[in-house]
Amino acid sequence: MKTHILKNRCAQYTAPQVARQKGIYPYYKPISSEQSTVVKIDGKDVLMFGSNSYLGLSNDPRLKEAAKAAVDKYGTSCSGSRFLNGTLDIHVELEEKLARLVGKEEAVCFSTGFQVNLGVVSALCGRGDYLLLDKLDHASIIEGSRLSLGEPLRYAHNDMASLEMRLRQCRPESVKLIVTDGVFSMEGDIAPLPEIVSLAEKYDADIMVDDAHALGVLGNQGRGTADYFGLTDKVDLIMGTFSKSFGSLGGFIAADADTINYLKHNARSLIFSASMPPSNVAAVSKAIDIMLAEPERIQHLWDVSNYARQQFKDRGFDTGRSETPIIPLFVRNSEKAFWLCTHLLEDGVFVTPVIAPAVPENDALIRFALMATHTFGQVDEAVAKIDRAFKLAGIH
């Protein structure tokens, strides 16, 4: 007779049920409208400050039309992997555009950003090699390192003394791949790329930058972290996603031609996954065109982000090391973070809680993220409501 060991083990996980009983469960809220600065939840208009659509393109009519036209021409699915029957001419055109955008020889697209990091990080290092990872790197990088035959060595967040200590542990003749977020997705701070490049040259290491939250935000015309620092030629691999600034779904890795050729034939999350649907490909391509043609969009994103950050600071919020459109509002208590998000949603503001393991246990925070389509008036309304909620929670 089966004892249902697996089912019983799963049943012991009750954290969501406990949060629901307390009325503070903040996840899986159905949105019944397009992703804009105002969304509809439970029939009510809510200010959206929890989206990664930094350029505000997710509901842009030009992206919608491009996606519709692609469906009309190519259908809804490629019905196979890029490796076999799933490569369309528009996949190749997009990859060429992406390579030009970030200043690399070639690029290859994956179905999601998570799959990019999973496939690239796991494929590039073999036995006796090293992966040097910032402790706050995205979960997809960490999962890729778990699949890698290389040895993962984690260094303290943006701490160059810690990175150098780790590099000293590596055998000089081995591959040493430093993998860092360009913009860290929860803290909103930027990797110290000049210092990382200096250490990479000193210890003969390679660099991969995850620009998921930097493309469309940093650099000339939104070209990312390496461009922002003028170090494109010094960074070996640049990764990006399409679900943030580019209003779609998917991801890519760009590098020299030899590295891309290797990854096309060895990254398992590429070879064994269905390719990006035509609609997603077309939407990304149109988003890049708009980004390059409308620099005022990025400028407004920075203007409204800097304004919001200053408003929070003036009211005594702890915004950590944020220097981008991602503004953490530190709560340092997971249950209070849940309560705040639930209360604010009822008050018409959508923000997201970030708790362990996404951040260290005592760094629970509310993530406040800006879009280029936000107005200063919307920021003022949200800041006032968040300030009131934090005071009710006894945080400041």
N, C-alpha and C positions, 0 to 999 in steps of 0.2 A: 504494500500500500504506500502511495506517495505521501511524503511528509511535507512537501511544498517548502523546502528549505529556502529557495530563492524568494518566493512570494513572502514568506515570513520575515526574511531579512529586510526586504523592501518596506514591509508594513511597519518596521521599527523606526523608519524615518518619518517623523511627525512634525518637523519644524514648520512646514506650510500650514498644517492643520491648526497648530497652536497660534500662529499669527492670524489666521482667519477667525478663530474663536475670540481673539482680542480685538478684532475689527481693524487690523492694521496691515493686512496682506496687500502688498503693492504691485504685484506682478500680473502679467497676462491680461491687462485691461483692454477690452476690445474697442478699437477706434472705428467709427463708422463714417469717416470722411477722408479726403486726401491729406497727405502729410504736408501741413502748412504751418503758419505761425499760430493759427487757431484751428483746433480739431474738435470733432464732436464725440463725446463720450457719454453714454447713458442719456442721449438726447440733449445734452447741454454743451454749449460752446466753452472750450477750455484753452487758455494760452499754452502753447507748446514750447517748453524750454528743456525738453529731454531728447531732442532729435539730433542726429549726426548730419543732417542735410545742410552743411555749412554754407553752401552757396544758394540755398533755397530753390534748387532746381527740381526737386522730386515731383512737383506738380506743374512744372513749366509746360505750357501748351506745345512748345517746339519739341520737347522730348517726347511728349505723348504722340504727336504726329509722326515723328521718326519711328517710334516703336510700332505704331499701327501700320505704317508703310512696310516695315520689315516683315511683319506677320503676313501681310497680303502677299508679299513676294516669296517668303521662305517658309511660311507656316509657323507653328507654335513651338516646335522642338526640332533639334538636330537628330534625336533618337540614336545617339551613340557618342563615343568619346572623340576627343580631338585626334587621338592617335589613329582612329580608323575612319569612320564615315562622318564624323562630326565637325569637320573643318569647312567653314564657308569662306567665300572670298571676303566677306566683311570682317571675319575674324582676323584675317591676314592684314587687311587695311587698318583695322584698329590697332593691331600690334605695331605696325610701322609708325602710326601716329603717336603711340605711347612712347616708343623708343626715342623719337624726336623730342617729345615733350620733356623727358627727364634726362636727355643727353647721353643715351647709351646706344650701342650698336644694334641690339635686338631686344625684343620682348616676347613673352608668351603669356596668354590669358588662361586663367583657371576659372572654375565655376563659382567659387567664393574666395574671399580673402583668407578665410581660415584654411582653406585647402592649399593656398599658395604657401603659407608658412609651414604647414604640415608637410607638404611635399618637398619644398626647397631645403628646409633645415634638416630634414631626415636624410636627404639624398647626398648632401655635399660633403659630409664628414664620415670617414670610415674608422676602423679600429686604429687606435693610437693617435687619432686627431682630437681636436678640442673645439668645443663651442663655448664662447664666453658671452654670458647673458646677463643683462641688467636685471636686478631682482624684481623690477616692476614691468618687465616686458609682458606683452600681451599673452594670454593663455594659449593662443595658437602656436606661438614660438616655443613655449614650454612643452606643449604636446609634441611638436616636431622634434624637440631635443630628446624626448623619451623614446621616440622611434629610431633615433640615430644610433649608429654604432660608435660615434665619437663620444668623448667624455664631456659632459656639461659642467662648466665652472661658472657659478653665479657670483656677480660682484654687487656691492652696495649701490643703491640707486644713484646714478650720475656721479659716482665717487671715483675719481680717476686714480687715486692712490690704491683703492681696492682693486680696480681693473689692472693696474700695473702689477700688483702683488700676484694676481691670478696669471697674468702673462708670464711672469717669472717661473711659475710652476710648470709651464709647458716645455716640451722638448723642442729645441730650435728647428729640427728638421720636419716637424709635423705641421699639418694644416691647422691654422688657428683662425677661426671665424668669429669675429665679434658681431653679435646681432643685437641691435637696439631699436626701440621705437624712436621715430623722429620727434613726434609730439606724443607725449604719454597721455593715454586716453582718459584717465581718471583724474590725474593731477593737473593736466594742462600745461606742464612745463616742457622745455625743449632739451633734447640731448645735447651735451657739450661737444659737438662734432669736431671742432678744431683740435681739441685735446685728444679725442679718440683717434683722429687721424695721425696725430703726432706719435701716440703710443703704438699704433699699428705699424708705422714706418720703423720705429725703433725695434720692434720685436717681430717684424716680418709677418704681420697678421693681415687678414682680409676683413672687409667691413660690409655688412648688410644692414641697410636702414629700412625699417618698416614705416612707410609714409602714409599709412591708412588715414591718419588724422592730420596730415600736413599738406597733402595735395589739395589745391584749391584754397589754401590758407597761407602757407609760407612761400617765400621765394618770388622771383619775377614772374608775374602772371600765374601764380599759384603752382609753380613747378616743384615745390617741395623743399625739404630740409637741406639737402646738399647744395641746391641752387641758392638758398637763403644765405649760406655761409661761403658761397663761392668755391665749393669743394667737390663739384660733380665728378671731376676726373680722379679724385682721391677715394671715392666710394665705389666699391666693386659691384654691389648689387643693390638695386632700389626696388622695393616692393610697394604696391599700392592696392587700394580697394575701390570698388565702384559704388558701394552702398552708402558712402558719405557724401562728399562734394558732388559726385557725378550722378546722383539720383537714380541708381540702377542696382544691379547685383552682379558680383563677380570680383575678380582681382587679377593682378599681373605681377610678374617679376621681370626686371630689365637688367641687362648686364652685357658683357662682351659676347660675341657670336659663339665662341667655343663653349662658354658656360651655359648659354641658352640651349645650344645643341645637346649638351650633356643632360640638362634637365628635361628636355622634351622626350628623352628616351629612358629616363631613370626616376623621375618624380612620380611616384605611384598614385598620388592623389590627382594627378593630371591624366595619366594613362588609363586609369580605371574608373574615371568619373565621366558622366555625360557632360558635353560641352555647354557653354553659355547659350541660352536660347537667342534667336535672332533679335527679338525685341529688346533684350537687354544690351546686346552689342550695339545696336543702332542708337539707343538712348545714351549710352556712354559717349559714343563718337560725337553726337550732337552736343552733349554737355561740355566736352572739351572745346569745341568750336565756340560755344557761348562764353566760356571762361576766358578764352584768349581774346575774344572780341569785346568783352565788357569788363575792363579792369576796374571800373567804378563799383562793380558788384563786390569785389574783394575789399576795396577801400571802405565801403560802407560796413562790411562785416567787421573790419578792425575798429572803425569808429564806434559802432554800437557795442562791441565787446569791451573796448577800453572804458567806455562810459559806464557800462554795467559793473565792471570790476571796481571802478572808483566809487560807485554808489554803495556797493557792499562794504568796501573798506571804510568809507565814511561812517557807516553804521556799526562798525566794530566787528564785522564778520572776519573769520579766519579763512582766507582764500589760498593759503599755502604758497606754493611757488608758481602759481598760474601766470602765464604770459601770453595766452592764446584765447580763442573763443570758448575754450573749455574752462569753466570756473568752478572749482570745488568749494563747497561750503561745509567746513568740517564740523561734524557733530560729535564724533568720537564715542558714539553709543549706538549700536545697531537697532535696538528697539525704538529709540527716539527717532532715528532716521526713518524707520518704517512709519511711525506715527506722523511725522512731519509730511511725508509724501502723501499719505492718506488724507490728512487734514487739508493740505494745499489743493489736492484734486477737488475736494468738496468746495473749496474756495475759488476754484477756477484757474488753477495753475498746475500744469503737468511738469514735474521734475522727477528724477530717478534717484533711488537710494543705491549707494555702493557700499557693500559690507564685505567682510572676509568671506571667501579667500581672494576676492578681486583686489582688496587692499589689506594691509595688516589690521589685525583685530581692533587696535585702538585708533585706527584712522578712518572709521566709518564716516561717510560724507553724503551730502546731497550734491548731485552733479547738475550744474546749470550750464546749458550749452546754447550758444547764439547761432542765428542764421542771418544771412545777408538780407533777408526779407523782413526781419524784425524792425519795428519802429522804436524810437526813443520813448514814446508814450507807452508802448507795451512793456518795455523794460521797467519804466517807473512804476507801473501797476504791479508787475510781478515782484519787484524788490520790496515794495511797501507791504504786500501780503506775506512774503517770506519773512520779512523783519518781524511782523506781528506774530507769525507762527513760531519763530525761534524764541521770542519772548515768552509766549505761552508755554513752550517746552522747557523754559528755564535755562536756556543756553547762553543768552546774553541780555 
